[in-house]
């Protein structure tokens, strides 16, 4: 599994739209954990890498914005 901060996720999505994200210490050290592939398989869920997920979010956002 990969660990990403909320800042990482926001930066990875918003930078594609030319939006600069500034880090801010919100006193919440909890990273966002990507579920392990074994857990996804056991639950019968689709398996995507972090990069694929970010790419899909960007693509769907662009569609929603009519870009």
C-alpha positions, 0 to 999 in steps of 0.5 A: 500500500501507498501512503499519501497525505491529504496535501499529496492527493490535493496537489496531484489532482489540482496541479493538473488544473493549474491550481497551486496547493499550499501545505498547511499544518492542520495538526492531523498526521493521519495519512490517506492509506490506499487499501492493499490489493489483497483486501480489494481482491477479497472484497471483489473490488476493482484494483487500480494504482494510485496514479490510475485513480488520480488520472480517473478523477482528473478525467471525470472532473474535466468532463464535468467541467466541459473541458 
